Amino acid sequence: MFRKLSAGIFLGILILLPLSARSQTSAYLGPHLGIQKSQSADGTNYLVGATLRLRLMPILGVEGDIGYRQEKYGSGAVTVRNYPVTVTGLLYPLPIIYGGVGGGWYNTTFDYSDTYNDAGYGDETTTKFGWHLAAGVELPASPKVRLFGDVRFVFLDYKFKDLPGAVLDGVDSDFYSINVGVLFSL
């Protein structure tokens, strides 16, 4: 008897949960800008992109993101151009504060300076998977517009070629970014 009752309750929850989640779903799309810095990069750089954010429930969301960023390593010996495509699970402990964890595919071009291209080092493009953590704030500016700001820590390990005269040994390509964006209701 208890098993049948438990199975019935479990089945009821499985049927009703998606209905309640669907009634609270909201979708937002918009641009974002940021600054980012790898520990071993030659300087701080900018990034741009677009964000699609879905609030599945008041405390749960998911985000898809595509962007562009570039940075230089080895005193300009190599420029790394990157088009990351990421997915992030978001948890909202408070309505305006979120934390997230996710993964991404970093479509990366290693563009070697003319000195190295002339020496036979050709540019190359690869796809690398990396993990990230995020923490941020999402503020409603109006019923149809939200503003967000977050910090992301990305764990990514590039494999650089050994270039004569360029210090690329032990290069740390993990980076953090500080981002701001505007999201418009769909």
Buried (B, 14 or more C-beta within 10 A) or exposed (E): EEEEEEEEEEEEEEEEEEEEBEEEEEEBBBBBBBBBBBEBBBEEBEBEBEBBBBBBBEBBBBBBBBBEBBBBBBEEBBBBBBBBBBBBBBEBEEEEEBBBEBBBBBBBBBBBBEBBEEEEBEEEEEEBEBBBBBEBEBEEEEEEBBBBBBEBEBEBEBEBEEBEEBEBEEBEBBBBBBBBBBBEEE
